[in-house]
């Protein structure tokens, strides 16, 4: 284990021996996929309780062991925030296809923008690793998301789980704060 210092606080990143789950011919079942999302949701609730915003939550930044336990990793963009908002400097790079409209337009990050990214991560999990907005470049994604376009319901997702996923993609200025613990309880 090692820590990443951030203004007198730190995060632990657990180094797992197996960075990705090897399927060995077994299909992951929807309940297993939901449990993966549940693990991530719990980790994000913890980060928020410690006043951190991850800013780069995506399936590529999660470590999975052979029992499908998931650990959120890659805290390189993570920031400590006092008032649940971090405005990044102009020219900051960020993952557009996982970013909420306020990140795309104003580089404003918060736990709410992590919730948006969590919805994209859920979509990645339930599509078994497809790239979000694969047919579009970053400029097209920016335009489409700004116009209200959202990712489709994956085949393995029930209507109820898709509604949870879709609720992550509300524009922050138009919706109340999504609480990780509330989301965590609903999804399991």
N, C-alpha and C positions, 0 to 999 in steps of 0.2 A: 504494500500500500504506500501511497505517497500523497502529500497534500499540495494544494494549490493556494498560496496565500492571496487574500483579497481584503485589504484594509482591515487588518487585525482579526479577520475571520478566515476560516479555511474550509475546504471541501475535501473529502476523501474520495479517491477514485480506486476502486477495487480492481486489481489486475487479475482477470480470470484466465485460466490456462487455455480455455477453448473460446475463442472470440466469436465463433459463429456456430449455430446449431447445424449439425450434419444430419440430414433427414433419413438416410439409410432406407429409402423406399417407403417410409411411413408417411401418410398424409397427416398434416396437422388438422385437428378438428376445431370447429368454431369455438368451443369452450376453451381449448388451449390457447387460441389466438386472443380470446377475451382476457385470459389470465395474464398473457404477455402485456396487454394494455393496462391491466390492473396494476401490475408491478411498476410500470412506468408512471402511472398516475400517482401511486404512493410515493415514489421518489420525487416527483414534481411537487407534491404537497409538502414534503419535507423541505425541499429547496425554498419554496415560498415562505414556509414558516421561519426559515432562517434569513429571510429577506434577500434572496438571490433570484435573479432572472437568468435563465440559461442562455437564451438568445440563439441557440443552434440545435434545438431538439429535433431529431430525425432518427429514423431507424438505423441509419449508418453510424449513429453515435450511441448505440446501445450494445452492450455486451451480453451474450446469452450463453449460459452454461448447458451442459448435457441434460440437465433436468428442466430446462426451459426457464430457469430463473433469470430475470433480466435486471441488469444494472445500467443506469444512465451514466454515460461517460462523456469525454471530450468537453472539458470545462474551460477551454481556451477563450471563449467569448462571454463566459459567465461574468456577471457584475453584481456587486452588492448594491442594493437600492434602499434608501431610507423611506421614500414615499411611494413605493411601488411604481416608480417610473424612472427610466433612464433614457435620456436623449443623447444619441451618439453623434459624434462630430460628422460634418459633411464629408462625403467620400468614403464612409465606412462600408466595408463589404459585408453582405449578409446573404443568406440563402433565400432567394426570391420565392421559389416555389413552396417554401414552408412559412412564408412571412405574411402577417396580417396587413391589411391596407395601411394602417398608421405607421408601420415599419417601412413599407414601400414608399410612402409619400413624405413622411416626416422623420424617419429613423427614430421613432419613439418606441421603446421597448418596455414591457411590464410583464407581470404574471399573466395578464390577459393575452398578451401576444404569445406567450408560451402555451396558453390554452389553445390558441389557433394552431400552433405547430403540433400540439398533441393530437388534434383532429386529423391533421395530415399524416402523422405517424400512425394513427389508428387505421387510416385508409391504406397505408403501406403494408401494415400487418395483415389486414383482411384481404388484400390483393396478392398476398404472398410475395411481396417485394417489388411490385411494379413501381416505376418512377411516376410521381404525380405530374400531371400536365405534360406527359411525354411528347405530345405532338406540337407543343408550343415552346417558343423561346422565352426568355425572361421578360422581354418587352411585351409580348403577347399575353403572358400570364398577368403582368401588371394591369394591362388594359381589361382583360376578361374579369379578373377578380374585382377590380374597381367598378365594373358594370354589374356585379352580383353573381357572376358565374361561380359555381361550386362543383367539386368533384362528384362523380356519379356514385351510386350505391354499389359497392362490390357484391358479387354474387354470393359470397359466404356470409354476408351481413343480414341479420334480421332487420325488419323495419324499425324496431325499438332501438337497436344498437346504432343503426344509421342515424336515427334522430339525435342520439347523444353526440355522435360524430359531427353531424350537421350543426348542432347547437354550438359547437366549438368555433364555428365560422361566422358567427354574427359579427357585424362591424361593432367594435368596442363602443364607439360614441353613441350607438343606437341601442345598446343592450346593457343590462346590469352585469356586474362583475361575476364571472363564473368561479365559484369556490372549488378548489381541487378536492377537498374532502367530500363535498356534496357530489361532485362528479364521480369520485372514487366509489362512494356508496351506491350510486345509481347504476354504475357499470358492472357491478359484481353481484 
